[in-house]
Amino acid sequence: MKYKLLSLLFLVILFLPMIAMPTTSQAEGQPVTEMTWITRTDEAAAIMEVARGDADVFAWSMPLPKYQGIDPSLRENLKLVRSTTTYFDLGLNPASNVIDPNTEGTVELLDVTYPGKIIPGLILWDPPQNWVNLTDIEDYSNLHFNPWGVKDMRFALQFLVDRDLIVSRIMGGSAAPALGAIRPSHPAYDRLKHIYDELGLTATGDKEHAQELFLAAVEEVNSVLQNYDMALELRDAADAPGGKWLYFIKPDGSEEIVTVYFVIRVEDERLDLGRQVADWIEKYFYIKVERIERERSVVTPIIYGKNLVETSTELGGVVWSIYTEGWVSMGEDIDVWARYDVAFFYAPVRGYGPNTRFYQYFWYYYDPELYELGVDLYYGAYTPENVDELWSKIEEMLRYGLEESIRIFITENWEYAPVNKNRVTQLAYGIASGIWTLWALRTLQTTDGTAKVIEYSSTGALFMSPWNTVLGFTDVYSELMGRQIRDFDFYPRPDTGLPEPIRVEDYSVERGNFTIPDTALIYDPVQDKWVHISEANDNFTSNFYGFKPETASVKVSVTYKFGKWHDGTPESMADILYLYGFYWEWSFDDSVVTNETDPYYDSEIEESAGWTLSLIYGVEVVDEDTVVFYTDYDDVYDVLVADFVAFWPDTAWPVLAGSEKLIVEGVVPEGASLPYGWTDREDTCVGISWIDPGHAADVRDAIDDLKSTGYKPSYIVTYPGFEDYDPTGFYDNVLSFIDDRDHAMDSNGPMMVEYYNPDVNELKMVYFEDYIYPPGYWADKFKIIIPQLLDVSGIPDFVYAGESYEITLTLGLVQVAPTWAELEPTGFRIYASLLTVNETGGVIHIADIPEEDIQEVGGGEYKIILDSEFTSTYMVNVTTYYLTITIVHPKSGESIVRTIELIGLGLPPTTTPTSPTTSPTTSPTTSPTTTPTSPTTSPTATPTSPTTSPTTSPTTSPTTSPTTTPTSPTTSPTTTSPTTSPAPGVEMTTVAIVAGVIIVIIVVALVLFLRRR
């Protein structure tokens, strides 16, 4: 059989018009200058608000099945903006922190080595220090076996997961299986997918092979554990889903079932995904799974900010083992950016390991070769001349990462965010990122220039991470809002993915061998001043740079575009200098030099900014708005090089300085028990949030103290020419800003926060009148392409099992911005699924149309073929079927979803008068209205009954024979009256069928209408 019963496509009925006419003019739009943000805890309710016009945008993308229950008349009001840049994976805790110091070897970690070898899978919870010697353990109650501390056990998970099943049953078909960090919609996928094939990875998985790999790993681990009077042992158990549990036997003879602690997110499909994977782990790996179901704000500080071997009170006093990660890319990809994807997820660099963002805890998983390759990919110099080498290393990293399996990717999600098409007249959505790109809301236009945007939150919170631009804005909710308030030097275009200059007026990139001039400086955090790199502290440069460079291979000139801060202060080069000085200061731990604790150091800041700064050898201010950078970083496009070295200040520096003061002094915010920090860390600190009225008040007081003491930041005044910089006016403006608005989110983007009410979770933004670009400036700067469904032909009146049909779609493709143009209508991707509805109105997915049966004819025409094999396999019942067609184009972020109603009549009627089952001499005394009462009624007879409800058709037993006679089985054909004859030229069977079908259609429409009202 070439047809799959479980679809990878869209299991949803969208009763929209079958024909979409070419785009016509709509109400003239106005750039949005007022934007109100609210939350809803129910997705369906939020969709309905947008459909009714009570809100304009639901800034939350969802699989298509989420839209199936919407009233068709309201669904007409929605435009669905597609995104393919959200994806799910399983993050594994690979911690195995017990060492045998007496075995020959070395445990090599990032910054330290230990004698001996790691004992595979052993994890000591809450140890006295991160790494412990087995010989020092006296109490074995906290010693456990962590299967994800063993590489081969992690790799077995790759084969255990049936991604196809998750796509069809949990994601409703609105996703694609993702086998690794390079997902199906990534521009580099076709070039790299051979890696998945070579490793034997498939969408369906192979549970038997997974079990074989896992049990082989158990034997391998046992060969080591037996040397320490420990073992893993399988034992029969009646309560185990797989009939056995795996036991861990400790050196003191105590034992326990091997257990993993699975942190499962509850807000979306990850809840069911996690539960399904947990079931598979228990059944096939014989490991007990404790399911810890929590929402984001609880678990994120633990997963990414806590020591991987420390127990968490929020999780019930255990160490997490596995986590349902979810990611959203808020910009478009370009093919060579695959380098960053594989390095981020597999090396891993940037700290989201899931080995936490702390260097000192990062050591639990460290492969020197893998990590160095990741650093090279993320920060190395690659040009058009050595791009082949780059691709070779990307392939190596992808293969290595899959084999190590610290992450198991599951799905790339095909999701849709609704906007009200009657009010929203324009937005530049991302081709892949959809609503998540910065540009979607920045280019938003509505009929009256105002917009109400809904965010989804399972807890009702408007955002879930602190609002500060250092280590805050880590959730998509706050980031989506924050990107309208803040500004950027560059941001990826929604159409090509290449960085578009926003606050950069001009840039140039030169390559060669440039001596770093005396006027090009770096900020030395040990000396607390700007110096030429040759004069920097030797210990600083040796630890931060590894050497003291005298030359650079790349020279980048960047001319900034200055405007005003939201408090009214003009932006200037001083803001640029402050930002670079700040990040150099906080990225280096002075204790390496001074042997004293450095309060101006944060390991997460080092992870986020340190590598970039370590490649900048000099910053030369050449005039009031131009800086020249000296670096060894290079890339295949000049704009990527400029984007790498250029920072843009998005927070007024007095706010940063006040926050520094609060954090360094250990101030505890009112109502909290922990001091301020740059981000939330369990049992450590509270992330400072400039939008929070209480935090803003503390920041205001700190700024006032700085002003009263005459504080001038060394980040600015130690740079030659800025010694006389006077910050007094800036201090005054920022203080007034906070007093007036009760928050400290003083930035420089197009929107500014007018008010925030945490009691009702509402935030209002208004357009900043002194912004450098006028409202609507970006509206016509990007290419926006939309597909059109111009016509559908060939829809059959009825469908008979065993016969073939062809439905023809006529498609168009138009560019609506920056100019209007008709494009060649080719390259569409069309997906079609056959569905039906049960007696309760539930959608039943039957099958998808095979890819080879959706064919491009040419000239914008595409054929969908329902061949005889398909109809005889899936359309044998007398019922109403629905063919749901989804049309997408790789150049557009907008989709067309249409549903065609097909009346199935089962097997075609036979017309040969000699057939005993269809003889026209059948007794006329048999009432056609009685035939439905027979449990064996033929589907071909159903349409003749005016009392048959179309909603009961799907419940017809599949064992019903299509050849059963329409009369009672006790009625003999020989009792047919000889005086009855059919009308001339028309058989009575045909008349009955036609009449019945008309009645069926009327009743179907009526029932569906009443149900949905």
Stockholm file with secondary structure:
# STOCKHOLM 1.0

chainA/1-1013         MKYKLLSLLFLVILFLPMIAMPTTSQAEGQPVTEMTWITRTDEAAAIMEVARGDADVFAWSMPLPKYQGIDPSLRENLKLVRSTTTYFDLGLNPASNVIDPNTEGTVELLDVTYPGKIIPGLILWDPPQNWVNLTDIEDYSNLHFNPWGVKDMRFALQFLVDRDLIVSRIMGGSAAPALGAIRPSHPAYDRLKHIYDELGLTATGDKEHAQELFLAAVEEVNSVLQNYDMALELRDAADAPGGKWLYFIKPDGSEEIVTVYFVIRVEDERLDLGRQVADWIEKYFYIKVERIERERSVVTPIIYGKNLVETSTELGGVVWSIYTEGWVSMGEDIDVWARYDVAFFYAPVRGYGPNTRFYQYFWYYYDPELYELGVDLYYGAYTPENVDELWSKIEEMLRYGLEESIRIFITENWEYAPVNKNRVTQLAYGIASGIWTLWALRTLQTTDGTAKVIEYSSTGALFMSPWNTVLGFTDVYSELMGRQIRDFDFYPRPDTGLPEPIRVEDYSVERGNFTIPDTALIYDPVQDKWVHISEANDNFTSNFYGFKPETASVKVSVTYKFGKWHDGTPESMADILYLYGFYWEWSFDDSVVTNETDPYYDSEIEESAGWTLSLIYGVEVVDEDTVVFYTDYDDVYDVLVADFVAFWPDTAWPVLAGSEKLIVEGVVPEGASLPYGWTDREDTCVGISWIDPGHAADVRDAIDDLKSTGYKPSYIVTYPGFEDYDPTGFYDNVLSFIDDRDHAMDSNGPMMVEYYNPDVNELKMVYFEDYIYPPGYWADKFKIIIPQLLDVSGIPDFVYAGESYEITLTLGLVQVAPTWAELEPTGFRIYASLLTVNETGGVIHIADIPEEDIQEVGGGEYKIILDSEFTSTYMVNVTTYYLTITIVHPKSGESIVRTIELIGLGLPPTTTPTSPTTSPTTSPTTSPTTTPTSPTTSPTATPTSPTTSPTTSPTTSPTTSPTTTPTSPTTSPTTTSPTTSPAPGVEMTTVAIVAGVIIVIIVVALVLFLRRR
#=GR chainA/1-1013 SS CCCCSSCSSCCCCCCCCSCCCCCCCCSCCEECCEEEEEEESCHHHHHHHHHHTSCSEECCCBCGGGGTTSCHHHHTTEEEEEEEEEEEEEEECCCCCEEETTSSSEEECSSCEEESEECTTEEESSCSSSSEEGGGCCCGGGEEECGGGSHHHHHHHHHHCCHHHIIIIISTTCEEECCSSSCTTSTTHHHHTHHHHHTTCCSSCCHHHHHHHHHHHHHHHHHHHGGGTCEEEEEECTTSTTSEEEEEECTTSCEEECEEEEEEECSSTHHHHHHHHHHHHHHHHCCEEEEEEECHHHHHHHHHHSCTTSCBGGGTSBCCCEEEEEEECCSCCCGGGHHHHHHHHHSCCTTCSSSCSCHHHHTTSCCHHHHHHHHHHHHCCCCGGGHHHHHHHHHHHHHHHHHHCSEEEEEEEEEEEEEETTTEEECCCBTTTBTTSHHHHHTCEESSSEEEEEEECSSCCSCSSCCCTTTCCCSHHHHHHHHHHSCCSEEECTTTCSEEESSEEEEEEEEEEEECCTTCBEEETTTTEEECGGGSCHHHHHHHTSSCCSEEEEEEEEEECCCBCTTSCBCCHHHHHHHHHHHHHHTSCTHHHHSSCCTTCCHHHIIIIIHHHTTEEEEEECSSSEEEEEESCCCSSHHHHHHHHCCCCCSCHHHHHHHHHHHHTTCCCTTCSSCEESSCBTTTBEECCTTSHHHHHHHHHHHHHHHHTTCCCHHHHTSTTCTTCCCHHHHHHHHHHHHHHSSCCCCCSSEEEEEEETTTTEEEEEECTTCSSCTTTTTTSSCEEEEEEEEEECCCSSBCTTCCEEEEEEEEEEEEESSCEEECCCCCEEEEEEEEECTTSCEEEEEECCGGGEEEEETTEEEEEECHHHHHHHCCSEEEEEEEEEEECTTCSBCEEEEEEEEEESSCCCCCTTCTTTCTTSCTTSCGGGGGGSTTCCTTTGGGCTTCCGGGGGGSCTTCCTTCCSSCTTCCGGGCCTTCCCCTTSCHHHHHHHHHHHHHHHHHHHHHHHHHC
#=GC SS_cons          CCCCSSCSSCCCCCCCCSCCCCCCCCSCCEECCEEEEEEESCHHHHHHHHHHTSCSEECCCBCGGGGTTSCHHHHTTEEEEEEEEEEEEEEECCCCCEEETTSSSEEECSSCEEESEECTTEEESSCSSSSEEGGGCCCGGGEEECGGGSHHHHHHHHHHCCHHHIIIIISTTCEEECCSSSCTTSTTHHHHTHHHHHTTCCSSCCHHHHHHHHHHHHHHHHHHHGGGTCEEEEEECTTSTTSEEEEEECTTSCEEECEEEEEEECSSTHHHHHHHHHHHHHHHHCCEEEEEEECHHHHHHHHHHSCTTSCBGGGTSBCCCEEEEEEECCSCCCGGGHHHHHHHHHSCCTTCSSSCSCHHHHTTSCCHHHHHHHHHHHHCCCCGGGHHHHHHHHHHHHHHHHHHCSEEEEEEEEEEEEEETTTEEECCCBTTTBTTSHHHHHTCEESSSEEEEEEECSSCCSCSSCCCTTTCCCSHHHHHHHHHHSCCSEEECTTTCSEEESSEEEEEEEEEEEECCTTCBEEETTTTEEECGGGSCHHHHHHHTSSCCSEEEEEEEEEECCCBCTTSCBCCHHHHHHHHHHHHHHTSCTHHHHSSCCTTCCHHHIIIIIHHHTTEEEEEECSSSEEEEEESCCCSSHHHHHHHHCCCCCSCHHHHHHHHHHHHTTCCCTTCSSCEESSCBTTTBEECCTTSHHHHHHHHHHHHHHHHTTCCCHHHHTSTTCTTCCCHHHHHHHHHHHHHHSSCCCCCSSEEEEEEETTTTEEEEEECTTCSSCTTTTTTSSCEEEEEEEEEECCCSSBCTTCCEEEEEEEEEEEEESSCEEECCCCCEEEEEEEEECTTSCEEEEEECCGGGEEEEETTEEEEEECHHHHHHHCCSEEEEEEEEEEECTTCSBCEEEEEEEEEESSCCCCCTTCTTTCTTSCTTSCGGGGGGSTTCCTTTGGGCTTCCGGGGGGSCTTCCTTCCSSCTTCCGGGCCTTCCCCTTSCHHHHHHHHHHHHHHHHHHHHHHHHHC
//
